[in-house]
Amino acid sequence: MDPKLLEILVCPLCKGPLVFKKIEQELICKADRLAFQVKDDIPVMLAEEARKIPPEEEI
C-alpha cells in the first residue's frame, strides 16, 4: 500500500482516519468499526462492502 495514498484516504462514512493492517490487507476505521478490504493494492472504499468489526474483536 502506497504510504502517500494512506495519508489522503479517509473513512467514507465519518471522514475519520484509517489504519492499514498489512497482514489482513484491510483499512480500519476505529470510529465506525469497519474494515475496508484492499484488493491488488486498490482499497475498496464502499460502505456496503466493508466488514463490520464485532465488539469482541480488538482493533
PDB file of N, CA, C, O and CB in Angstrom:
ATOM      1  N   MET A   1       0.846  -1.175   0.000  1.00  0.00           N
ATOM      2  CA  MET A   1       0.000   0.000   0.000  1.00  0.00           C
ATOM      3  C   MET A   1       0.895   1.243   0.000  1.00  0.00           C
ATOM      4  O   MET A   1       1.802   1.369   0.822  1.00  0.00           O
ATOM      5  CB  MET A   1      -0.964  -0.004   1.225  1.00  0.00           C
ATOM      6  N   ASP A   2       0.629   2.134  -0.914  1.00  0.00           N
ATOM      7  CA  ASP A   2       1.423   3.350  -1.058  1.00  0.00           C
ATOM      8  C   ASP A   2       1.207   4.272   0.153  1.00  0.00           C
ATOM      9  O   ASP A   2       0.071   4.653   0.437  1.00  0.00           O
ATOM     10  CB  ASP A   2       1.056   4.084  -2.374  1.00  0.00           C
ATOM     11  N   PRO A   3       2.279   4.631   0.865  1.00  0.00           N
ATOM     12  CA  PRO A   3       2.140   5.498   2.048  1.00  0.00           C
ATOM     13  C   PRO A   3       1.489   6.857   1.735  1.00  0.00           C
ATOM     14  O   PRO A   3       0.768   7.400   2.573  1.00  0.00           O
ATOM     15  CB  PRO A   3       3.507   5.731   2.670  1.00  0.00           C
ATOM     16  N   LYS A   4       1.732   7.396   0.560  1.00  0.00           N
ATOM     17  CA  LYS A   4       1.124   8.683   0.194  1.00  0.00           C
ATOM     18  C   LYS A   4      -0.385   8.549   0.045  1.00  0.00           C
ATOM     19  O   LYS A   4      -1.132   9.464   0.392  1.00  0.00           O
ATOM     20  CB  LYS A   4       1.735   9.217  -1.112  1.00  0.00           C
ATOM     21  N   LEU A   5      -0.831   7.410  -0.472  1.00  0.00           N
ATOM     22  CA  LEU A   5      -2.269   7.156  -0.599  1.00  0.00           C
ATOM     23  C   LEU A   5      -2.902   7.040   0.785  1.00  0.00           C
ATOM     24  O   LEU A   5      -4.004   7.539   1.010  1.00  0.00           O
ATOM     25  CB  LEU A   5      -2.531   5.868  -1.423  1.00  0.00           C
ATOM     26  N   LEU A   6      -2.209   6.385   1.707  1.00  0.00           N
ATOM     27  CA  LEU A   6      -2.716   6.237   3.075  1.00  0.00           C
ATOM     28  C   LEU A   6      -2.905   7.589   3.763  1.00  0.00           C
ATOM     29  O   LEU A   6      -3.801   7.749   4.591  1.00  0.00           O
ATOM     30  CB  LEU A   6      -1.764   5.368   3.896  1.00  0.00           C
ATOM     31  N   GLU A   7      -2.064   8.552   3.420  1.00  0.00           N
ATOM     32  CA  GLU A   7      -2.164   9.878   4.028  1.00  0.00           C
ATOM     33  C   GLU A   7      -3.447  10.612   3.644  1.00  0.00           C
ATOM     34  O   GLU A   7      -3.965  11.406   4.429  1.00  0.00           O
ATOM     35  CB  GLU A   7      -0.970  10.711   3.633  1.00  0.00           C
ATOM     36  N   ILE A   8      -3.968  10.350   2.432  1.00  0.00           N
ATOM     37  CA  ILE A   8      -5.140  11.096   1.964  1.00  0.00           C
ATOM     38  C   ILE A   8      -6.455  10.330   2.089  1.00  0.00           C
ATOM     39  O   ILE A   8      -7.530  10.926   2.020  1.00  0.00           O
ATOM     40  CB  ILE A   8      -4.941  11.491   0.536  1.00  0.00           C
ATOM     41  N   LEU A   9      -6.376   9.010   2.272  1.00  0.00           N
ATOM     42  CA  LEU A   9      -7.602   8.224   2.396  1.00  0.00           C
ATOM     43  C   LEU A   9      -8.257   8.440   3.756  1.00  0.00           C
ATOM     44  O   LEU A   9      -7.579   8.497   4.781  1.00  0.00           O
ATOM     45  CB  LEU A   9      -7.306   6.735   2.185  1.00  0.00           C
ATOM     46  N   VAL A  10      -9.577   8.559   3.751  1.00  0.00           N
ATOM     47  CA  VAL A  10     -10.362   8.667   4.988  1.00  0.00           C
ATOM     48  C   VAL A  10     -11.563   7.741   4.880  1.00  0.00           C
ATOM     49  O   VAL A  10     -11.898   7.265   3.795  1.00  0.00           O
ATOM     50  CB  VAL A  10     -10.819  10.143   5.250  1.00  0.00           C
ATOM     51  N   CYS A  11     -12.197   7.493   5.996  1.00  0.00           N
ATOM     52  CA  CYS A  11     -13.408   6.673   6.020  1.00  0.00           C
ATOM     53  C   CYS A  11     -14.497   7.384   5.214  1.00  0.00           C
ATOM     54  O   CYS A  11     -14.719   8.580   5.405  1.00  0.00           O
ATOM     55  CB  CYS A  11     -13.883   6.407   7.491  1.00  0.00           C
ATOM     56  N   PRO A  12     -15.176   6.667   4.318  1.00  0.00           N
ATOM     57  CA  PRO A  12     -16.231   7.306   3.522  1.00  0.00           C
ATOM     58  C   PRO A  12     -17.462   7.702   4.334  1.00  0.00           C
ATOM     59  O   PRO A  12     -18.269   8.509   3.873  1.00  0.00           O
ATOM     60  CB  PRO A  12     -16.651   6.384   2.416  1.00  0.00           C
ATOM     61  N   LEU A  13     -17.616   7.150   5.526  1.00  0.00           N
ATOM     62  CA  LEU A  13     -18.780   7.485   6.356  1.00  0.00           C
ATOM     63  C   LEU A  13     -18.523   8.674   7.271  1.00  0.00           C
ATOM     64  O   LEU A  13     -19.255   9.663   7.237  1.00  0.00           O
ATOM     65  CB  LEU A  13     -19.184   6.288   7.189  1.00  0.00           C
ATOM     66  N   CYS A  14     -17.470   8.571   8.097  1.00  0.00           N
ATOM     67  CA  CYS A  14     -17.231   9.609   9.102  1.00  0.00           C
ATOM     68  C   CYS A  14     -16.099  10.563   8.739  1.00  0.00           C
ATOM     69  O   CYS A  14     -15.862  11.545   9.442  1.00  0.00           O
ATOM     70  CB  CYS A  14     -16.928   8.969  10.420  1.00  0.00           C
ATOM     71  N   LYS A  15     -15.402  10.277   7.647  1.00  0.00           N
ATOM     72  CA  LYS A  15     -14.260  11.085   7.185  1.00  0.00           C
ATOM     73  C   LYS A  15     -13.093  11.054   8.170  1.00  0.00           C
ATOM     74  O   LYS A  15     -12.224  11.925   8.154  1.00  0.00           O
ATOM     75  CB  LYS A  15     -14.697  12.531   6.959  1.00  0.00           C
ATOM     76  N   GLY A  16     -13.093  10.037   9.022  1.00  0.00           N
ATOM     77  CA  GLY A  16     -12.018   9.880  10.004  1.00  0.00           C
ATOM     78  C   GLY A  16     -10.822   9.145   9.428  1.00  0.00           C
ATOM     79  O   GLY A  16     -10.889   8.639   8.307  1.00  0.00           O
ATOM     80  N   PRO A  17      -9.726   9.078  10.179  1.00  0.00           N
ATOM     81  CA  PRO A  17      -8.502   8.421   9.714  1.00  0.00           C
ATOM     82  C   PRO A  17      -8.668   6.904   9.628  1.00  0.00           C
ATOM     83  O   PRO A  17      -9.520   6.315  10.292  1.00  0.00           O
ATOM     84  CB  PRO A  17      -7.339   8.762  10.640  1.00  0.00           C
ATOM     85  N   LEU A  18      -7.835   6.295   8.797  1.00  0.00           N
ATOM     86  CA  LEU A  18      -7.838   4.846   8.619  1.00  0.00           C
ATOM     87  C   LEU A  18      -6.476   4.289   9.012  1.00  0.00           C
ATOM     88  O   LEU A  18      -5.451   4.956   8.869  1.00  0.00           O
ATOM     89  CB  LEU A  18      -8.186   4.466   7.155  1.00  0.00           C
ATOM     90  N   VAL A  19      -6.483   3.050   9.511  1.00  0.00           N
ATOM     91  CA  VAL A  19      -5.254   2.348   9.881  1.00  0.00           C
ATOM     92  C   VAL A  19      -5.125   1.154   8.950  1.00  0.00           C
ATOM     93  O   VAL A  19      -6.076   0.393   8.774  1.00  0.00           O
ATOM     94  CB  VAL A  19      -5.263   1.901  11.396  1.00  0.00           C
ATOM     95  N   PHE A  20      -3.939   0.987   8.350  1.00  0.00           N
ATOM     96  CA  PHE A  20      -3.718  -0.129   7.432  1.00  0.00           C
ATOM     97  C   PHE A  20      -3.183  -1.331   8.190  1.00  0.00           C
ATOM     98  O   PHE A  20      -2.160  -1.246   8.870  1.00  0.00           O
ATOM     99  CB  PHE A  20      -2.746   0.271   6.308  1.00  0.00           C
ATOM    100  N   LYS A  21      -3.887  -2.458   8.066  1.00  0.00           N
ATOM    101  CA  LYS A  21      -3.436  -3.726   8.647  1.00  0.00           C
ATOM    102  C   LYS A  21      -2.860  -4.545   7.498  1.00  0.00           C
ATOM    103  O   LYS A  21      -3.601  -5.088   6.679  1.00  0.00           O
ATOM    104  CB  LYS A  21      -4.617  -4.500   9.389  1.00  0.00           C
ATOM    105  N   LYS A  22      -1.535  -4.629   7.446  1.00  0.00           N
ATOM    106  CA  LYS A  22      -0.847  -5.236   6.306  1.00  0.00           C
ATOM    107  C   LYS A  22      -1.178  -6.722   6.144  1.00  0.00           C
ATOM    108  O   LYS A  22      -1.466  -7.174   5.036  1.00  0.00           O
ATOM    109  CB  LYS A  22       0.653  -5.061   6.459  1.00  0.00           C
ATOM    110  N   ILE A  23      -1.138  -7.471   7.223  1.00  0.00           N
ATOM    111  CA  ILE A  23      -1.371  -8.917   7.139  1.00  0.00           C
ATOM    112  C   ILE A  23      -2.788  -9.215   6.644  1.00  0.00           C
ATOM    113  O   ILE A  23      -2.980 -10.092   5.801  1.00  0.00           O
ATOM    114  CB  ILE A  23      -1.140  -9.579   8.512  1.00  0.00           C
ATOM    115  N   GLU A  24      -3.782  -8.484   7.168  1.00  0.00           N
ATOM    116  CA  GLU A  24      -5.167  -8.704   6.782  1.00  0.00           C
ATOM    117  C   GLU A  24      -5.527  -8.012   5.465  1.00  0.00           C
ATOM    118  O   GLU A  24      -6.568  -8.299   4.874  1.00  0.00           O
ATOM    119  CB  GLU A  24      -6.084  -8.221   7.879  1.00  0.00           C
ATOM    120  N   GLN A  25      -4.656  -7.093   5.005  1.00  0.00           N
ATOM    121  CA  GLN A  25      -4.923  -6.294   3.810  1.00  0.00           C
ATOM    122  C   GLN A  25      -6.252  -5.559   3.942  1.00  0.00           C
ATOM    123  O   GLN A  25      -7.126  -5.651   3.080  1.00  0.00           O
ATOM    124  CB  GLN A  25      -4.930  -7.183   2.557  1.00  0.00           C
ATOM    125  N   GLU A  26      -6.376  -4.822   5.056  1.00  0.00           N
ATOM    126  CA  GLU A  26      -7.589  -4.060   5.339  1.00  0.00           C
ATOM    127  C   GLU A  26      -7.233  -2.665   5.847  1.00  0.00           C
ATOM    128  O   GLU A  26      -6.210  -2.462   6.500  1.00  0.00           O
ATOM    129  CB  GLU A  26      -8.465  -4.797   6.369  1.00  0.00           C
ATOM    130  N   LEU A  27      -8.101  -1.720   5.530  1.00  0.00           N
ATOM    131  CA  LEU A  27      -8.038  -0.384   6.102  1.00  0.00           C
ATOM    132  C   LEU A  27      -9.118  -0.312   7.170  1.00  0.00           C
ATOM    133  O   LEU A  27     -10.286  -0.581   6.887  1.00  0.00           O
ATOM    134  CB  LEU A  27      -8.226   0.735   5.007  1.00  0.00           C
ATOM    135  N   ILE A  28      -8.748   0.043   8.379  1.00  0.00           N
ATOM    136  CA  ILE A  28      -9.650   0.002   9.525  1.00  0.00           C
ATOM    137  C   ILE A  28     -10.065   1.411   9.932  1.00  0.00           C
ATOM    138  O   ILE A  28      -9.229   2.303  10.081  1.00  0.00           O
ATOM    139  CB  ILE A  28      -8.988  -0.721  10.707  1.00  0.00           C
ATOM    140  N   CYS A  29     -11.378   1.594  10.108  1.00  0.00           N
ATOM    141  CA  CYS A  29     -11.911   2.813  10.713  1.00  0.00           C
ATOM    142  C   CYS A  29     -12.305   2.441  12.138  1.00  0.00           C
ATOM    143  O   CYS A  29     -13.263   1.699  12.354  1.00  0.00           O
ATOM    144  CB  CYS A  29     -13.144   3.403   9.890  1.00  0.00           C
ATOM    145  N   LYS A  30     -11.555   2.965  13.109  1.00  0.00           N
ATOM    146  CA  LYS A  30     -11.826   2.635  14.512  1.00  0.00           C
ATOM    147  C   LYS A  30     -13.140   3.233  14.987  1.00  0.00           C
ATOM    148  O   LYS A  30     -13.842   2.615  15.787  1.00  0.00           O
ATOM    149  CB  LYS A  30     -10.689   3.122  15.400  1.00  0.00           C
ATOM    150  N   ALA A  31     -13.484   4.417  14.511  1.00  0.00           N
ATOM    151  CA  ALA A  31     -14.703   5.094  14.956  1.00  0.00           C
ATOM    152  C   ALA A  31     -15.960   4.323  14.548  1.00  0.00           C
ATOM    153  O   ALA A  31     -16.877   4.160  15.353  1.00  0.00           O
ATOM    154  CB  ALA A  31     -14.756   6.511  14.385  1.00  0.00           C
ATOM    155  N   ASP A  32     -16.004   3.851  13.304  1.00  0.00           N
ATOM    156  CA  ASP A  32     -17.187   3.137  12.799  1.00  0.00           C
ATOM    157  C   ASP A  32     -17.063   1.625  12.915  1.00  0.00           C
ATOM    158  O   ASP A  32     -18.011   0.899  12.615  1.00  0.00           O
ATOM    159  CB  ASP A  32     -17.434   3.506  11.355  1.00  0.00           C
ATOM    160  N   ARG A  33     -15.887   1.143  13.352  1.00  0.00           N
ATOM    161  CA  ARG A  33     -15.618  -0.293  13.469  1.00  0.00           C
ATOM    162  C   ARG A  33     -15.895  -1.010  12.145  1.00  0.00           C
ATOM    163  O   ARG A  33     -16.622  -2.002  12.087  1.00  0.00           O
ATOM    164  CB  ARG A  33     -16.470  -0.910  14.595  1.00  0.00           C
ATOM    165  N   LEU A  34     -15.288  -0.468  11.087  1.00  0.00           N
ATOM    166  CA  LEU A  34     -15.410  -1.042   9.753  1.00  0.00           C
ATOM    167  C   LEU A  34     -14.025  -1.362   9.205  1.00  0.00           C
ATOM    168  O   LEU A  34     -13.054  -0.656   9.479  1.00  0.00           O
ATOM    169  CB  LEU A  34     -16.162  -0.080   8.806  1.00  0.00           C
ATOM    170  N   ALA A  35     -13.952  -2.450   8.419  1.00  0.00           N
ATOM    171  CA  ALA A  35     -12.709  -2.854   7.762  1.00  0.00           C
ATOM    172  C   ALA A  35     -12.951  -2.867   6.260  1.00  0.00           C
ATOM    173  O   ALA A  35     -13.803  -3.602   5.760  1.00  0.00           O
ATOM    174  CB  ALA A  35     -12.221  -4.257   8.267  1.00  0.00           C
ATOM    175  N   PHE A  36     -12.189  -2.043   5.549  1.00  0.00           N
ATOM    176  CA  PHE A  36     -12.295  -1.950   4.097  1.00  0.00           C
ATOM    177  C   PHE A  36     -11.186  -2.792   3.480  1.00  0.00           C
ATOM    178  O   PHE A  36     -10.009  -2.574   3.766  1.00  0.00           O
ATOM    179  CB  PHE A  36     -12.208  -0.465   3.614  1.00  0.00           C
ATOM    180  N   GLN A  37     -11.550  -3.744   2.644  1.00  0.00           N
ATOM    181  CA  GLN A  37     -10.592  -4.657   2.038  1.00  0.00           C
ATOM    182  C   GLN A  37      -9.737  -3.941   0.993  1.00  0.00           C
ATOM    183  O   GLN A  37     -10.202  -3.033   0.304  1.00  0.00           O
ATOM    184  CB  GLN A  37     -11.319  -5.845   1.403  1.00  0.00           C
ATOM    185  N   VAL A  38      -8.476  -4.370   0.891  1.00  0.00           N
ATOM    186  CA  VAL A  38      -7.569  -3.874  -0.141  1.00  0.00           C
ATOM    187  C   VAL A  38      -7.294  -5.042  -1.089  1.00  0.00           C
ATOM    188  O   VAL A  38      -6.716  -6.053  -0.690  1.00  0.00           O
ATOM    189  CB  VAL A  38      -6.226  -3.298   0.483  1.00  0.00           C
ATOM    190  N   LYS A  39      -7.713  -4.893  -2.342  1.00  0.00           N
ATOM    191  CA  LYS A  39      -7.529  -5.943  -3.351  1.00  0.00           C
ATOM    192  C   LYS A  39      -6.548  -5.459  -4.405  1.00  0.00           C
ATOM    193  O   LYS A  39      -6.779  -4.437  -5.051  1.00  0.00           O
ATOM    194  CB  LYS A  39      -8.884  -6.339  -4.005  1.00  0.00           C
ATOM    195  N   ASP A  40      -5.453  -6.191  -4.581  1.00  0.00           N
ATOM    196  CA  ASP A  40      -4.426  -5.834  -5.579  1.00  0.00           C
ATOM    197  C   ASP A  40      -3.955  -4.388  -5.399  1.00  0.00           C
ATOM    198  O   ASP A  40      -3.811  -3.651  -6.374  1.00  0.00           O
ATOM    199  CB  ASP A  40      -4.975  -6.031  -7.010  1.00  0.00           C
ATOM    200  N   ASP A  41      -3.719  -3.991  -4.149  1.00  0.00           N
ATOM    201  CA  ASP A  41      -3.269  -2.640  -3.788  1.00  0.00           C
ATOM    202  C   ASP A  41      -4.301  -1.550  -4.069  1.00  0.00           C
ATOM    203  O   ASP A  41      -3.958  -0.368  -4.091  1.00  0.00           O
ATOM    204  CB  ASP A  41      -2.004  -2.318  -4.527  1.00  0.00           C
ATOM    205  N   ILE A  42      -5.552  -1.932  -4.285  1.00  0.00           N
ATOM    206  CA  ILE A  42      -6.626  -0.959  -4.507  1.00  0.00           C
ATOM    207  C   ILE A  42      -7.635  -1.093  -3.373  1.00  0.00           C
ATOM    208  O   ILE A  42      -8.248  -2.150  -3.220  1.00  0.00           O
ATOM    209  CB  ILE A  42      -7.315  -1.174  -5.902  1.00  0.00           C
ATOM    210  N   PRO A  43      -7.822  -0.037  -2.572  1.00  0.00           N
ATOM    211  CA  PRO A  43      -8.789  -0.105  -1.477  1.00  0.00           C
ATOM    212  C   PRO A  43     -10.228  -0.051  -1.996  1.00  0.00           C
ATOM    213  O   PRO A  43     -10.566   0.762  -2.856  1.00  0.00           O
ATOM    214  CB  PRO A  43      -8.546   1.038  -0.487  1.00  0.00           C
ATOM    215  N   VAL A  44     -11.054  -0.928  -1.458  1.00  0.00           N
ATOM    216  CA  VAL A  44     -12.484  -0.947  -1.792  1.00  0.00           C
ATOM    217  C   VAL A  44     -13.182  -0.117  -0.718  1.00  0.00           C
ATOM    218  O   VAL A  44     -13.448  -0.603   0.381  1.00  0.00           O
ATOM    219  CB  VAL A  44     -13.068  -2.436  -1.863  1.00  0.00           C
ATOM    220  N   MET A  45     -13.473   1.136  -1.049  1.00  0.00           N
ATOM    221  CA  MET A  45     -13.965   2.098  -0.058  1.00  0.00           C
ATOM    222  C   MET A  45     -15.489   2.251  -0.096  1.00  0.00           C
ATOM    223  O   MET A  45     -16.005   3.357   0.068  1.00  0.00           O
ATOM    224  CB  MET A  45     -13.311   3.452  -0.284  1.00  0.00           C
ATOM    225  N   LEU A  46     -16.195   1.169  -0.307  1.00  0.00           N
ATOM    226  CA  LEU A  46     -17.652   1.182  -0.311  1.00  0.00           C
ATOM    227  C   LEU A  46     -18.159   0.683   1.035  1.00  0.00           C
ATOM    228  O   LEU A  46     -17.783  -0.400   1.483  1.00  0.00           O
ATOM    229  CB  LEU A  46     -18.214   0.315  -1.469  1.00  0.00           C
ATOM    230  N   ALA A  47     -19.007   1.469   1.673  1.00  0.00           N
ATOM    231  CA  ALA A  47     -19.521   1.107   2.995  1.00  0.00           C
ATOM    232  C   ALA A  47     -20.263  -0.230   2.966  1.00  0.00           C
ATOM    233  O   ALA A  47     -20.162  -1.020   3.905  1.00  0.00           O
ATOM    234  CB  ALA A  47     -20.447   2.203   3.518  1.00  0.00           C
ATOM    235  N   GLU A  48     -21.004  -0.479   1.892  1.00  0.00           N
ATOM    236  CA  GLU A  48     -21.759  -1.729   1.811  1.00  0.00           C
ATOM    237  C   GLU A  48     -20.858  -2.953   1.596  1.00  0.00           C
ATOM    238  O   GLU A  48     -21.305  -4.083   1.796  1.00  0.00           O
ATOM    239  CB  GLU A  48     -22.773  -1.640   0.685  1.00  0.00           C
ATOM    240  N   GLU A  49     -19.605  -2.747   1.197  1.00  0.00           N
ATOM    241  CA  GLU A  49     -18.646  -3.847   1.001  1.00  0.00           C
ATOM    242  C   GLU A  49     -17.762  -4.039   2.233  1.00  0.00           C
ATOM    243  O   GLU A  49     -17.034  -5.028   2.318  1.00  0.00           O
ATOM    244  CB  GLU A  49     -17.768  -3.578  -0.235  1.00  0.00           C
ATOM    245  N   ALA A  50     -17.816  -3.119   3.174  1.00  0.00           N
ATOM    246  CA  ALA A  50     -16.942  -3.167   4.353  1.00  0.00           C
ATOM    247  C   ALA A  50     -17.383  -4.261   5.320  1.00  0.00           C
ATOM    248  O   ALA A  50     -18.563  -4.593   5.429  1.00  0.00           O
ATOM    249  CB  ALA A  50     -16.932  -1.807   5.069  1.00  0.00           C
ATOM    250  N   ARG A  51     -16.381  -4.808   6.021  1.00  0.00           N
ATOM    251  CA  ARG A  51     -16.650  -5.820   7.043  1.00  0.00           C
ATOM    252  C   ARG A  51     -16.874  -5.088   8.361  1.00  0.00           C
ATOM    253  O   ARG A  51     -16.082  -4.234   8.758  1.00  0.00           O
ATOM    254  CB  ARG A  51     -15.470  -6.864   7.157  1.00  0.00           C
ATOM    255  N   LYS A  52     -17.966  -5.440   9.027  1.00  0.00           N
ATOM    256  CA  LYS A  52     -18.242  -4.865  10.343  1.00  0.00           C
ATOM    257  C   LYS A  52     -17.387  -5.607  11.365  1.00  0.00           C
ATOM    258  O   LYS A  52     -17.375  -6.837  11.418  1.00  0.00           O
ATOM    259  CB  LYS A  52     -19.772  -4.958  10.703  1.00  0.00           C
ATOM    260  N   ILE A  53     -16.680  -4.836  12.168  1.00  0.00           N
ATOM    261  CA  ILE A  53     -15.808  -5.425  13.181  1.00  0.00           C
ATOM    262  C   ILE A  53     -16.626  -5.634  14.449  1.00  0.00           C
ATOM    263  O   ILE A  53     -17.135  -4.672  15.025  1.00  0.00           O
ATOM    264  CB  ILE A  53     -14.557  -4.519  13.459  1.00  0.00           C
ATOM    265  N   PRO A  54     -16.757  -6.896  14.891  1.00  0.00           N
ATOM    266  CA  PRO A  54     -17.561  -7.162  16.084  1.00  0.00           C
ATOM    267  C   PRO A  54     -16.928  -6.549  17.335  1.00  0.00           C
ATOM    268  O   PRO A  54     -15.714  -6.348  17.385  1.00  0.00           O
ATOM    269  CB  PRO A  54     -17.741  -8.670  16.274  1.00  0.00           C
ATOM    270  N   PRO A  55     -17.752  -6.253  18.345  1.00  0.00           N
ATOM    271  CA  PRO A  55     -17.244  -5.612  19.576  1.00  0.00           C
ATOM    272  C   PRO A  55     -16.154  -6.399  20.278  1.00  0.00           C
ATOM    273  O   PRO A  55     -15.288  -5.808  20.923  1.00  0.00           O
ATOM    274  CB  PRO A  55     -18.370  -5.397  20.536  1.00  0.00           C
ATOM    275  N   GLU A  56     -16.179  -7.729  20.165  1.00  0.00           N
ATOM    276  CA  GLU A  56     -15.177  -8.533  20.854  1.00  0.00           C
ATOM    277  C   GLU A  56     -13.827  -8.561  20.137  1.00  0.00           C
ATOM    278  O   GLU A  56     -12.830  -8.992  20.716  1.00  0.00           O
ATOM    279  CB  GLU A  56     -15.685  -9.936  21.016  1.00  0.00           C
ATOM    280  N   GLU A  57     -13.786  -8.107  18.890  1.00  0.00           N
ATOM    281  CA  GLU A  57     -12.525  -8.077  18.139  1.00  0.00           C
ATOM    282  C   GLU A  57     -11.785  -6.776  18.437  1.00  0.00           C
ATOM    283  O   GLU A  57     -12.339  -5.682  18.324  1.00  0.00           O
ATOM    284  CB  GLU A  57     -12.784  -8.219  16.608  1.00  0.00           C
ATOM    285  N   GLU A  58     -10.529  -6.925  18.816  1.00  0.00           N
ATOM    286  CA  GLU A  58      -9.706  -5.757  19.143  1.00  0.00           C
ATOM    287  C   GLU A  58      -9.167  -5.100  17.877  1.00  0.00           C
ATOM    288  O   GLU A  58      -8.772  -5.779  16.929  1.00  0.00           O
ATOM    289  CB  GLU A  58      -8.543  -6.159  20.065  1.00  0.00           C
ATOM    290  N   ILE A  59      -9.157  -3.772  17.878  1.00  0.00           N
ATOM    291  CA  ILE A  59      -8.599  -3.038  16.734  1.00  0.00           C
ATOM    292  C   ILE A  59      -7.429  -2.190  17.139  1.00  0.00           C
ATOM    293  O   ILE A  59      -6.841  -1.507  16.300  1.00  0.00           O
ATOM    294  CB  ILE A  59      -9.654  -2.167  16.090  1.00  0.00           C
TER     295      ILE A  59
END
